[in-house]
Amino acid sequence: MTADTPTRARVLVVDDAATVRLYHSSLLTGAGFEVSEAANGLEAVEAALGASFDLFVVDVNMPRMNGYTCVETLRSETVGSDAPVVMISTEDRPGDADRAYQAGANLYLVKPVAGDRLARIATMLTAGRDAA
């Protein structure tokens, strides 16, 4: 890229369901984001240790490392990411959103999330951040 070419914000989509990753990745790519994917929380942490992201979109229920632990680890001194985190889950019991916020999430959404809503939220949360 040249100095005149704007850098697209980088998003990591984390979900164990390949169809959900594809859906969210397609929506965000179409909205102008550079998107990477991880199939579980452990893969997300490994990706975050190797690259900077401007936004994380994280599922809750995943094998190897669930979304709550993933977000806590992203926020820890080990990774030290301050990028916004949107958790998206089918979990809609009392306390689910509170647990996400306690882990360090910026927003908790219940699936299904309309594509245009996810794109608007991603745009708002990454506005003004220096793209990696």
Number of C-alpha atoms within 10 A of each C-alpha: 6 6 6 6 7 9 14 16 21 22 25 24 26 31 28 21 12 12 10 15 22 14 13 22 22 15 18 23 17 11 16 14 23 17 20 17 21 19 20 24 28 20 16 26 21 13 16 17 14 10 10 16 22 24 25 27 24 30 30 25 18 19 13 13 18 18 28 24 17 25 27 18 20 25 18 13 9 10 15 13 20 13 19 20 26 25 25 24 20 13 16 12 7 8 10 17 20 12 13 23 19 13 18 23 24 15 16 23 16 14 13 10 12 10 15 12 10 19 19 12 14 23 17 10 18 20 12 8 12 10 15 11
